[in-house]
Amino acid sequence: MRLASAKYNEEAGRALAAILDQMTGIVQSGENVVDRFFEVDNTFHNLISQMGKNPLADKISRVVRTLTHAMRYETVATMLNTGRGEELIAAHRCLLETLQSRRLENVEELKSSILSYLENAEGDPSLSGFLDEIALYTDLDSRVDGDNCVTM
């Protein structure tokens, strides 16, 4: 992410946004489309990996995704099959916004959040668990001063 953020360009951003639109369409279709979503998800992450323009980092990223294929597939399937597809979309939108902001501190904050979750997770850490954990923070981040609401 750090390399991709540093080398972000509008063309790649448009491509990622188009992939995100595909993901959204898949989730909104309401059909059992785990395989299709997972394929598009891999395309999204492959593009981010390629954006860094570092062949070694790209290869490492691909190997990690290959080694974690079963776990990632199971997480995507569980989230889609339990009506939590919008959370997957939100997580990918957060990645895109982090890249678009070109703010390396956002990447560091994401990395810190992941490491904190891994250190403090009860039981086996999972993508689903991490998304549950950060959902509270992202809800607060989207609040605008002056909103007519009460926060806890």
PyRosetta script that sets phi, psi and omega in degrees:
from pyrosetta import init, pose_from_sequence

init()
pose = pose_from_sequence("MRLASAKYNEEAGRALAAILDQMTGIVQSGENVVDRFFEVDNTFHNLISQMGKNPLADKISRVVRTLTHAMRYETVATMLNTGRGEELIAAHRCLLETLQSRRLENVEELKSSILSYLENAEGDPSLSGFLDEIALYTDLDSRVDGDNCVTM")
pose.set_psi(1, -39.2)
pose.set_omega(1, -178.2)
pose.set_phi(2, -61.7)
pose.set_psi(2, -45.9)
pose.set_omega(2, 178.9)
pose.set_phi(3, -64.0)
pose.set_psi(3, -44.3)
pose.set_omega(3, -179.5)
pose.set_phi(4, -63.2)
pose.set_psi(4, -39.7)
pose.set_omega(4, 179.3)
pose.set_phi(5, -64.9)
pose.set_psi(5, -41.1)
pose.set_omega(5, -178.9)
pose.set_phi(6, -67.9)
pose.set_psi(6, -29.2)
pose.set_omega(6, -176.2)
pose.set_phi(7, -110.5)
pose.set_psi(7, 17.7)
pose.set_omega(7, -179.2)
pose.set_phi(8, -58.5)
pose.set_psi(8, 139.8)
pose.set_omega(8, 172.7)
pose.set_phi(9, -138.3)
pose.set_psi(9, 161.7)
pose.set_omega(9, -174.5)
pose.set_phi(10, -62.8)
pose.set_psi(10, -35.2)
pose.set_omega(10, 179.7)
pose.set_phi(11, -61.9)
pose.set_psi(11, -47.0)
pose.set_omega(11, 177.7)
pose.set_phi(12, -65.3)
pose.set_psi(12, -37.7)
pose.set_omega(12, 177.8)
pose.set_phi(13, -61.3)
pose.set_psi(13, -41.9)
pose.set_omega(13, 177.5)
pose.set_phi(14, -64.8)
pose.set_psi(14, -38.6)
pose.set_omega(14, 178.9)
pose.set_phi(15, -65.2)
pose.set_psi(15, -43.0)
pose.set_omega(15, 177.4)
pose.set_phi(16, -64.4)
pose.set_psi(16, -40.7)
pose.set_omega(16, 178.6)
pose.set_phi(17, -62.6)
pose.set_psi(17, -38.4)
pose.set_omega(17, 178.3)
pose.set_phi(18, -65.8)
pose.set_psi(18, -39.8)
pose.set_omega(18, 177.4)
pose.set_phi(19, -65.4)
pose.set_psi(19, -41.3)
pose.set_omega(19, 177.4)
pose.set_phi(20, -61.9)
pose.set_psi(20, -37.9)
pose.set_omega(20, 175.6)
pose.set_phi(21, -62.8)
pose.set_psi(21, -39.7)
pose.set_omega(21, 176.4)
pose.set_phi(22, -61.2)
pose.set_psi(22, -44.8)
pose.set_omega(22, 179.4)
pose.set_phi(23, -59.5)
pose.set_psi(23, -44.6)
pose.set_omega(23, -179.7)
pose.set_phi(24, -61.2)
pose.set_psi(24, -43.9)
pose.set_omega(24, 178.4)
pose.set_phi(25, -61.0)
pose.set_psi(25, -40.3)
pose.set_omega(25, 179.0)
pose.set_phi(26, -63.1)
pose.set_psi(26, -47.2)
pose.set_omega(26, -179.5)
pose.set_phi(27, -64.0)
pose.set_psi(27, -43.2)
pose.set_omega(27, -176.7)
pose.set_phi(28, -72.1)
pose.set_psi(28, -17.2)
pose.set_omega(28, 179.4)
pose.set_phi(29, -66.1)
pose.set_psi(29, -25.1)
pose.set_omega(29, 178.3)
pose.set_phi(30, 74.1)
pose.set_psi(30, 0.5)
pose.set_omega(30, 180.0)
pose.set_phi(31, -85.5)
pose.set_psi(31, 163.9)
pose.set_omega(31, 177.0)
pose.set_phi(32, -79.4)
pose.set_psi(32, 92.2)
pose.set_omega(32, -172.6)
pose.set_phi(33, -126.3)
pose.set_psi(33, 42.4)
pose.set_omega(33, -177.5)
pose.set_phi(34, -58.8)
pose.set_psi(34, -46.5)
pose.set_omega(34, -177.9)
pose.set_phi(35, -60.5)
pose.set_psi(35, -43.3)
pose.set_omega(35, -179.4)
pose.set_phi(36, -65.6)
pose.set_psi(36, -45.0)
pose.set_omega(36, 179.6)
pose.set_phi(37, -61.2)
pose.set_psi(37, -44.3)
pose.set_omega(37, -177.8)
pose.set_phi(38, -62.1)
pose.set_psi(38, -39.0)
pose.set_omega(38, 177.4)
pose.set_phi(39, -62.3)
pose.set_psi(39, -45.3)
pose.set_omega(39, -179.8)
pose.set_phi(40, -68.8)
pose.set_psi(40, -37.3)
pose.set_omega(40, 176.8)
pose.set_phi(41, -59.1)
pose.set_psi(41, -44.2)
pose.set_omega(41, 178.1)
pose.set_phi(42, -63.0)
pose.set_psi(42, -39.1)
pose.set_omega(42, 177.2)
pose.set_phi(43, -61.0)
pose.set_psi(43, -43.1)
pose.set_omega(43, 178.7)
pose.set_phi(44, -57.3)
pose.set_psi(44, -51.6)
pose.set_omega(44, -176.5)
pose.set_phi(45, -72.2)
pose.set_psi(45, -32.6)
pose.set_omega(45, 174.7)
pose.set_phi(46, -61.6)
pose.set_psi(46, -42.8)
pose.set_omega(46, 179.8)
pose.set_phi(47, -63.6)
pose.set_psi(47, -42.8)
pose.set_omega(47, 177.7)
pose.set_phi(48, -59.9)
pose.set_psi(48, -43.9)
pose.set_omega(48, 179.8)
pose.set_phi(49, -61.7)
pose.set_psi(49, -41.5)
pose.set_omega(49, 180.0)
pose.set_phi(50, -70.5)
pose.set_psi(50, -27.7)
pose.set_omega(50, -178.9)
pose.set_phi(51, -60.3)
pose.set_psi(51, -28.4)
pose.set_omega(51, -179.0)
pose.set_phi(52, -69.8)
pose.set_psi(52, -13.5)
pose.set_omega(52, 178.1)
pose.set_phi(53, 52.9)
pose.set_psi(53, 39.0)
pose.set_omega(53, 177.0)
pose.set_phi(54, -129.0)
pose.set_psi(54, 102.8)
pose.set_omega(54, -175.2)
pose.set_phi(55, -56.3)
pose.set_psi(55, -37.2)
pose.set_omega(55, -179.7)
pose.set_phi(56, -67.5)
pose.set_psi(56, -46.9)
pose.set_omega(56, 179.0)
pose.set_phi(57, -62.8)
pose.set_psi(57, -38.0)
pose.set_omega(57, 178.2)
pose.set_phi(58, -63.6)
pose.set_psi(58, -44.1)
pose.set_omega(58, 179.9)
pose.set_phi(59, -64.6)
pose.set_psi(59, -42.6)
pose.set_omega(59, 178.2)
pose.set_phi(60, -60.8)
pose.set_psi(60, -43.9)
pose.set_omega(60, 178.9)
pose.set_phi(61, -60.0)
pose.set_psi(61, -43.2)
pose.set_omega(61, 179.5)
pose.set_phi(62, -65.3)
pose.set_psi(62, -40.1)
pose.set_omega(62, 178.5)
pose.set_phi(63, -64.0)
pose.set_psi(63, -44.2)
pose.set_omega(63, 178.7)
pose.set_phi(64, -61.2)
pose.set_psi(64, -43.3)
pose.set_omega(64, 179.1)
pose.set_phi(65, -65.0)
pose.set_psi(65, -34.4)
pose.set_omega(65, 177.1)
pose.set_phi(66, -67.1)
pose.set_psi(66, -45.4)
pose.set_omega(66, -179.2)
pose.set_phi(67, -66.0)
pose.set_psi(67, -28.4)
pose.set_omega(67, -178.1)
pose.set_phi(68, -102.5)
pose.set_psi(68, 13.5)
pose.set_omega(68, -175.9)
pose.set_phi(69, -52.5)
pose.set_psi(69, -53.1)
pose.set_omega(69, -175.4)
pose.set_phi(70, -61.8)
pose.set_psi(70, -43.4)
pose.set_omega(70, -180.0)
pose.set_phi(71, -66.1)
pose.set_psi(71, -42.8)
pose.set_omega(71, 179.6)
pose.set_phi(72, -65.3)
pose.set_psi(72, -41.9)
pose.set_omega(72, 179.6)
pose.set_phi(73, -62.2)
pose.set_psi(73, -45.2)
pose.set_omega(73, 179.9)
pose.set_phi(74, -61.7)
pose.set_psi(74, -41.5)
pose.set_omega(74, 178.6)
pose.set_phi(75, -63.7)
pose.set_psi(75, -46.5)
pose.set_omega(75, 178.7)
pose.set_phi(76, -61.0)
pose.set_psi(76, -45.7)
pose.set_omega(76, -179.4)
pose.set_phi(77, -60.8)
pose.set_psi(77, -45.6)
pose.set_omega(77, -179.6)
pose.set_phi(78, -61.7)
pose.set_psi(78, -45.5)
pose.set_omega(78, -177.6)
pose.set_phi(79, -66.9)
pose.set_psi(79, -42.7)
pose.set_omega(79, 179.7)
pose.set_phi(80, -67.5)
pose.set_psi(80, -40.9)
pose.set_omega(80, -176.3)
pose.set_phi(81, -76.5)
pose.set_psi(81, -11.4)
pose.set_omega(81, 177.8)
pose.set_phi(82, -111.1)
pose.set_psi(82, 16.6)
pose.set_omega(82, 175.6)
pose.set_phi(83, 75.9)
pose.set_psi(83, 22.7)
pose.set_omega(83, -178.1)
pose.set_phi(84, -108.7)
pose.set_psi(84, 24.5)
pose.set_omega(84, -179.5)
pose.set_phi(85, -61.3)
pose.set_psi(85, -33.9)
pose.set_omega(85, 179.1)
pose.set_phi(86, -62.6)
pose.set_psi(86, -29.5)
pose.set_omega(86, 176.4)
pose.set_phi(87, -67.2)
pose.set_psi(87, -38.5)
pose.set_omega(87, 176.2)
pose.set_phi(88, -62.6)
pose.set_psi(88, -43.5)
pose.set_omega(88, 178.6)
pose.set_phi(89, -61.7)
pose.set_psi(89, -44.4)
pose.set_omega(89, -179.1)
pose.set_phi(90, -61.7)
pose.set_psi(90, -39.7)
pose.set_omega(90, 179.2)
pose.set_phi(91, -64.3)
pose.set_psi(91, -41.6)
pose.set_omega(91, 179.2)
pose.set_phi(92, -70.8)
pose.set_psi(92, -35.8)
pose.set_omega(92, 176.5)
pose.set_phi(93, -63.4)
pose.set_psi(93, -39.1)
pose.set_omega(93, 177.5)
pose.set_phi(94, -61.6)
pose.set_psi(94, -41.8)
pose.set_omega(94, 177.1)
pose.set_phi(95, -62.1)
pose.set_psi(95, -45.7)
pose.set_omega(95, 179.8)
pose.set_phi(96, -62.1)
pose.set_psi(96, -44.3)
pose.set_omega(96, 179.7)
pose.set_phi(97, -64.1)
pose.set_psi(97, -35.8)
pose.set_omega(97, 177.2)
pose.set_phi(98, -63.7)
pose.set_psi(98, -43.5)
pose.set_omega(98, 177.9)
pose.set_phi(99, -65.3)
pose.set_psi(99, -43.4)
pose.set_omega(99, -178.5)
pose.set_phi(100, -63.3)
pose.set_psi(100, -34.1)
pose.set_omega(100, -178.6)
pose.set_phi(101, -71.3)
pose.set_psi(101, -20.3)
pose.set_omega(101, -178.2)
pose.set_phi(102, 53.7)
pose.set_psi(102, 26.1)
pose.set_omega(102, -179.5)
pose.set_phi(103, -100.7)
pose.set_psi(103, 108.5)
pose.set_omega(103, -176.3)
pose.set_phi(104, -62.7)
pose.set_psi(104, -25.6)
pose.set_omega(104, 178.7)
pose.set_phi(105, -66.5)
pose.set_psi(105, -27.6)
pose.set_omega(105, 175.5)
pose.set_phi(106, -66.2)
pose.set_psi(106, -38.7)
pose.set_omega(106, 177.7)
pose.set_phi(107, -65.0)
pose.set_psi(107, -44.2)
pose.set_omega(107, 178.2)
pose.set_phi(108, -62.5)
pose.set_psi(108, -38.8)
pose.set_omega(108, 178.0)
pose.set_phi(109, -64.5)
pose.set_psi(109, -42.1)
pose.set_omega(109, 177.1)
pose.set_phi(110, -61.9)
pose.set_psi(110, -46.3)
pose.set_omega(110, 178.8)
pose.set_phi(111, -59.7)
pose.set_psi(111, -44.3)
pose.set_omega(111, 179.5)
pose.set_phi(112, -62.3)
pose.set_psi(112, -41.4)
pose.set_omega(112, 179.1)
pose.set_phi(113, -63.2)
pose.set_psi(113, -41.4)
pose.set_omega(113, 179.6)
pose.set_phi(114, -64.9)
pose.set_psi(114, -46.9)
pose.set_omega(114, -179.3)
pose.set_phi(115, -63.4)
pose.set_psi(115, -40.7)
pose.set_omega(115, 177.9)
pose.set_phi(116, -61.6)
pose.set_psi(116, -44.3)
pose.set_omega(116, 178.5)
pose.set_phi(117, -61.2)
pose.set_psi(117, -45.8)
pose.set_omega(117, -178.4)
pose.set_phi(118, -61.8)
pose.set_psi(118, -37.0)
pose.set_omega(118, -179.5)
pose.set_phi(119, -73.7)
pose.set_psi(119, -31.9)
pose.set_omega(119, -172.0)
pose.set_phi(120, -109.3)
pose.set_psi(120, -0.2)
pose.set_omega(120, -177.0)
pose.set_phi(121, -66.1)
pose.set_psi(121, 136.8)
pose.set_omega(121, 173.8)
pose.set_phi(122, -85.6)
pose.set_psi(122, 129.6)
pose.set_omega(122, -177.7)
pose.set_phi(123, 78.5)
pose.set_psi(123, -155.3)
pose.set_omega(123, -179.4)
pose.set_phi(124, -81.2)
pose.set_psi(124, 123.9)
pose.set_omega(124, 176.8)
pose.set_phi(125, -64.3)
pose.set_psi(125, 146.8)
pose.set_omega(125, 178.8)
pose.set_phi(126, -148.1)
pose.set_psi(126, 162.6)
pose.set_omega(126, 175.7)
pose.set_phi(127, -60.3)
pose.set_psi(127, -42.7)
pose.set_omega(127, 179.9)
pose.set_phi(128, -59.7)
pose.set_psi(128, -43.6)
pose.set_omega(128, 178.4)
pose.set_phi(129, -64.2)
pose.set_psi(129, -40.6)
pose.set_omega(129, 178.1)
pose.set_phi(130, -63.7)
pose.set_psi(130, -43.7)
pose.set_omega(130, 179.3)
pose.set_phi(131, -62.9)
pose.set_psi(131, -38.1)
pose.set_omega(131, 175.3)
pose.set_phi(132, -60.9)
pose.set_psi(132, -42.9)
pose.set_omega(132, -178.2)
pose.set_phi(133, -62.6)
pose.set_psi(133, -46.5)
pose.set_omega(133, -175.8)
pose.set_phi(134, -83.2)
pose.set_psi(134, -13.4)
pose.set_omega(134, -179.5)
pose.set_phi(135, -57.3)
pose.set_psi(135, -36.8)
pose.set_omega(135, 179.2)
pose.set_phi(136, -63.0)
pose.set_psi(136, -40.5)
pose.set_omega(136, -178.9)
pose.set_phi(137, -71.1)
pose.set_psi(137, -42.1)
pose.set_omega(137, -177.0)
pose.set_phi(138, -69.0)
pose.set_psi(138, -31.5)
pose.set_omega(138, 175.4)
pose.set_phi(139, -63.1)
pose.set_psi(139, -41.1)
pose.set_omega(139, 179.2)
pose.set_phi(140, -69.3)
pose.set_psi(140, -36.7)
pose.set_omega(140, -179.8)
pose.set_phi(141, -64.0)
pose.set_psi(141, -29.0)
pose.set_omega(141, -177.2)
pose.set_phi(142, -83.1)
pose.set_psi(142, -6.6)
pose.set_omega(142, 179.7)
pose.set_phi(143, -72.8)
pose.set_psi(143, 136.9)
pose.set_omega(143, 179.8)
pose.set_phi(144, -108.6)
pose.set_psi(144, 135.6)
pose.set_omega(144, 175.7)
pose.set_phi(145, -54.1)
pose.set_psi(145, 135.6)
pose.set_omega(145, -178.3)
pose.set_phi(146, 96.6)
pose.set_psi(146, -9.4)
pose.set_omega(146, 174.8)
pose.set_phi(147, -60.0)
pose.set_psi(147, 143.8)
pose.set_omega(147, 179.4)
pose.set_phi(148, -86.5)
pose.set_psi(148, 75.1)
pose.set_omega(148, -178.6)
pose.set_phi(149, -153.1)
pose.set_psi(149, 163.3)
pose.set_omega(149, 177.2)
pose.set_phi(150, -113.7)
pose.set_psi(150, 133.8)
pose.set_omega(150, 178.3)
pose.set_phi(151, -110.5)
pose.set_psi(151, 153.0)
pose.set_omega(151, -179.3)
pose.set_phi(152, -112.9)
pose.dump_pdb("model.pdb")
